[in-house]
Amino acid sequence: MPTVKTAKAAPKGFMITLRRSPIGTPQKHRRVLSGLGLRKIRQKVTRPNTPQVRGMIGKVGYLLEVQPQ
C-alpha cells in the first residue's frame, strides 16, 4: 500500500494584538496599522492568512503580537 503524505495545513488566520504605541513611528507604519484595523493598544483583530496581511504584519511586527488561529 503506498504511503500518502499529508501536507501540513497553513493557519486559517491570525489573531493580531497591538502591543506598542505607534507614536513616533513613520506615517506609513501608522497607515498599515489602520489597514489592519488596529486603533488602540491591546486591541485584537482577526485577519486571514493572505500574502497581503503577512506583508503588513512584517512591516509593523515590532508593534504587534501575532498568534496563528
N, C-alpha and C positions, 0 to 999 in steps of 0.2 A: 504494500500500500504506500503510495507516495506521501511524502511529508509536505504539509501545506504550511507555509509561513504566513503569519498574520501580521499585517502592518500595524504598528502602534498608532492609535488614533491621536490626532492633534487635539489640543484642548478646544472646546467649543467657543470659549470666550475668555475674557479677562475681567477680574474684579479689580478696579483701579481706585486707589485712595490717594488723595492729595495730602502729602505729609509735611511739606515745607511751603513757606510763603513765596509767591512769585515776585514779591517786592525786590527790586534791584536786579531782576533778570531782564534779558533783552525783550523787546516788544514782540518779536516773532515767537518767543517761547510762551509768552502770555496768550498769544493768539492760538497756539497749539493747545494750551490748557482749555481755552474757551471752546475749541473744536471738539475736545474730548468731553465737554460738558461739565468741567470742574470749575467751581467758583470759590468754595470755602475750604479751609483746612479741615481735614478728617471727613470730607465728603466722599462718598463712594458711588461709583457708577459701574455698570457692566457694559462692556463693549465686545463685539465679535472678534474672532481671530482672523483678521484680514491683513494683507501686506500694508495697507494704509495705516491701520491702527498700530501695528507693530512699529512702523516708522515713526509715528507720533510719540509712542512710548520711548523709543530710542533717543529721540531728540530732547525730551524733558524728563528722562528717567531719574535724574538726580533729585527731582521734586516729588517723585511718586513711590508708592508701594504697589507692586503688581502681583496678583495671585491668579494662577490658572483656575478655570472653573471646570 
